[in-house]
Amino acid sequence: MFNSLRMPLAIFAIAAAALGGLAVITAVGVGRIEQANPPSGRFVEVQGGRLHLVELGAADAPPVVLLHGASVNLGDMRLALGDRLAATHRVILIDRPGHGWSDRPGGSADASPARQAKILHQALERIGVPRAILVGHSWSGALAAAFALDYPQSVAGLVLLAPVSHPWANGAAWPDSVITALLAGIARSAAAPVSGQLFGRTLALPLGKVLLGLGMQSAFAPQVPPPDYFARTGAELLLRPAEFTANAEDIAQIQQFVTEQAPRYKTIQVPTVVLTGDADEALSPEIHAKAIAKAISRAKLVVLPGVGHMVHFAAPERVIEAIAEIDTANVRHVGLAPRAER
């Protein structure tokens, strides 16, 4: 009997040693990533935790909230739009719950766009922003829509960039491209309660180091990422166990949440501009962008030829123009004149 147990015990010992080694590599790597990408803004108290945010521009300018998509943090929107918009607006960039340097007070329950909208609303109230234009990219298209559904009085308008908004036929996969499909499969595994924690603390960082660049190239295609994108946005923060798990939960559960909230889009009454690229390989413009533009009565759809999923990098001037259109619409419909350009 003893001999029959030797092989399984040896395999177990080798596996345990390998996982232990990976855990040490992860811990060291996380320390280096956090040292290289410290918080760049301030923390705002919300129920159960804190959100990390950055503010740019004049405090008395019309507020615009920039909401990043999956697998990134506020640095992504800041690099694409932050400084440009700060010339005319009060720009508020927020790490979504569990991303960047923000807490995830509700744990896995905060994968819900409605829950994230509630936390975001608390933060905006704390910093004195009762009403703002929300700009949401990709995953945050669903977040911005959820915010408009639950807090309509706090929304001056929506700009939805290549948004996820509706259920799609293949609920098992987030994207359509091969590389991001692989990443989505990893995300679903990482979202599992027990194995996900083990994965995040051992394999996520070394495997992510290999796949993160490929995934980002796929997201930008047919465009290419800006030079030094990872260093300038702190994108490697995603590889920390807690954030990796939070991102996995967001991706794995979004299908369920948009299925629940999509029938309510017709009640959104604020001016909305939906921008999508006709070369988007991550999210179908037909299923998402065009569908939500049709559902919202005051929505305008803009389809950008030859543009992929990262609309805010490929056509930042068009995004800024969309925000200006909403400012003008508010002057006409609500009488809320934006501050003159400085």
N, C-alpha and C positions, 0 to 999 in steps of 0.2 A: 504493500500500500504506500509505504514511504516513497519508493521509487516512482510510483505512478503520480505522486504529487510534486515531484521535483520540477518537472517541466512547466506546469502551470505557475508554480511559485516563482520560478526563474523569470518567466515572461512577465508576471506581475511586478517583480522587482525592477526589471529593466524599464517597464512602462512607467512605474512610479518615479524612477530616477530621471527618465526623460522629461516627464511632466514637471518634476521639481526643478530641473535645469531650465526649462522654458519659463517657469514662473519667476526664477531669478533674473533671467534675461529680460522678461517683461517689466519687472520692478525697476531694474536699472534703466531700461529704455524709457519708461514713463517719467522717471525723474529727469532725464535729459530733455525729453520733449517739453515738459512743463517749464524747465529752466529756460529753454530757448523761446518759449511762447507764453510769457506771463500775462496776467490780466492787463488790458489796455484801457479800461474804463473804470466805472464805479459799480458798486453793488447796491441794489435796491431790495428792501425787505418785502417779501410777499408771505402769504400764509404758509407756514411750514418751512420756509427757506429764503433764498436770495436769488435774484436774477442779475446777471452781469450785462451792463449796457454801456454804450458809448454815445455821447451826444456831440454833434458837430453843428456849426452855424450859430446864428444869433438866436437868443432865447425868445425874442418877440417875433420871429419869423413864423410863417405857417408850418405846422409840424407834419413831418412825413416819417412813418415808421417802416423800416426796411427789415423784412423777415426772410431769413435764409432757408434753403431747402435741406434735403437729407444729406448726410455724410459730410457736412461742412459746419462752419460757425459764422459769427457775424463778420469775420474778416473777409469772407467771400463777397458780401454785398458792399462792404466798405471799399474794397479794392475797385469794384466795378462802378459804383455810383456815389459813394459817400462824399468825397471831396467836391465832386461836380455839383451835387445838389446843395451842399452847404453854402454855396454862394447866394442862394435865394430862399432856403428853407432851414428850419430847425430839424436836423436829421437825427433820428433816434434809431440806433442799431442795437438789436437785442440777441444775445445767445438764447435760443429756445431752451426750455427746460431739459436738463440733462446734457446739453451741448456746450462746447466751449467751457466757460467758467461758471455757468448757471447750475444751480441745484435742480433736482428733479423731486420735488416734495412728495408727490404721490406715487413714486416708483413707477411700475409698469402701467398703472392707471393713467399716467400722464402721456401715454402714447395717443390719447384721444385729442384731436384738434380742438374740441370743445373745452376740454380741461386746460389745454395750453392757452386757449383764448381767455379763459377765466383768470389764469395767472398773469397773462399779459395785461389784461384790463386792470388788475390790481397795481401792477408796476406803473402803468401810465398815470393812474390816478395819483400815486405817490409822488411822481415827479411833476405834477401839475399840467398834464396833457389831457383835457377832457374830450377832445375831438381831433382826429387826425386822418390823413390819407394813409391807407395801408398798402404797401407794395409787397406781394408775396410771390416767391419763386418756387415752382415745382411743388414739393410737399406742402409748403406754406401757402400755396393757392388754396388748399383745403382749410388751413388755419385762418387765413384772412376771411374766407367765406364764412367760417364758423363764427368768427368775431362779429361780422356784419349781421349774422342771423341772431345772435344772442345779445349784442350791444349796439343796436342800430343807431342810437343817439350819439354814440361815441365815434362814428365813422363818417368822415367827410367824403370819402370815395375809395374805390378799390382799383389797384393796378395789378393784374394777375399775369405773371410771366410764366409761360409754359406750365400752367397749373395742372396738378392732379385734382380732379373734381368729381368724377363719376366712376361707378363700377365698370369693370371691363371683363370680357369673356373669360380670359385665362387668369382666374383669381390666384393661381399658384405663383405667378411671376409678376414682379414689379415692372421691369422694363422689357423691351423687345430685343435689345442688342445682346450679343453673346457674352461679352465681358461683364456687363452690368447684370445680366441674368445670373452669372456665376456669383457675383457679389451678393445678389439678392438671395440666392440659395444659402450662402454663408450666413447672411443676416437672419434668415428664418431659423437656422440651426442655433445661432447665437441668442435668439429670443427665447429659446426653451428654458424653463425655470432652472433646471439643475445643470444640464450639459452646457447651457449657454454661459453660466457663470464660470465653469471650468474652461470653456473655449476662450472666453474673454481674458482670463488670467494666464493663459499659456500660449495659445496659438494666434490670437488676434493680431498681436503686434508683429511678430516675424512674418506671418503670412500677409498681413496688411501692408507691410513695407514693400512687398513684391507686387501686390495687386492694386494698391492705391493709385499709382501712376497710370496703370492701364485703364482703370475705371474712370479716372478724370479725363484722360484722352478720349474715351468713348463718350463721356457726357458732353464734351466740347465739340465733338465731330459734327459737321465737317470743318469747323474752326479748330484752332489749337489753343491750349491754355497760354496765358501770359507768361513771360519769362519769370522764373523763380516764384511760380504761383504758390507752392507749398510753403516756402519760407515767408512770403508776404501775407499769407492768410492764416497761418498756423493750422493748416489742414491736418497735420499729423496728430493733433490733439484727439482726433477721432479714434486713434489706436489705443487709447487708455481703456482699461476694462469697463469702467462704468459708462463712459460715453459710447463705447462700441455697442454695449448692450442696449442702451437707450435708443441709439440709432436703429439697431436691429428691430426693436419693438415698434418703433415708428413705422418702419417699412413693412414689417410683417402684418400689421393690423390696419393699415390705411384703407384697404379695400372694404373692410367692414364699416368703417366710419363714414366714408363717402357714400356708401350704399344707404346709410341711414339719413344723411343730411341732404343728399341731392334733391329729393322732392321738395325741399323748402326753398330752393334758390329763387323761385319765382316771387318770393316775398321780399327779396332785397330791392330796395328802392333808391340806393345811392348811385351817383354816376360811376360807371365802371369802364375800364379799358382792359381788354384781354389781348395780350401779345403772344404770338406763337410763331415758331419757325416751321416752314414746310419741309425742312430736312431733319426734324426732331426724331431721333431714333430711340429716345428714352420713353417718351409718352406720346401716344397718338393724338395729334391735334383734332382729329375727327371725334374721338371719344371724349376728350376732356375740354380743350380750349373752345372749340366751336360749340360744344354742347352747353357749356355754362354761359357763353356769350348769348346764346339763343334763349336761355332760361331767364336771364336777368333783363328786365324791361329797359333799363337805361344803359345797357352795355353796348360798347363798340368793339368789334373784332378787327384786329390788325394781323394779317398773315405776312410774315417776312420771308421773301424768297431766298433760298440757299442758306438759311440760318438753322442751326441746330438747337439743342436744349438750353444752352447757356445764353439766353436772350439778352440778359443784362450786360454781358461782355461783348456780344456780337453787335448790339445796336443800342448802346447806352443813351445816345442822343434821342432815339425814338422813345425810350422809357421816360426820359426827362420831359419830352414833349407831351406824353400822355398825362404826366402829373400836372403840367401846365394847363392842359385841356380841362382837367377836373377842377383846378383852381378857378378857371374861367366859368365853368358850369356852376360852381358854387356862388360866384358873384351874381350870375344871372338868376339862379333858382332860389338861393338862400340869402343872398346879400352879404356873404362873408368874404369881403375883399382881402386878398392876400397882400402882405407887405410888399412895397415896391422893391424891385431888384436893387441891391446895393452896388 
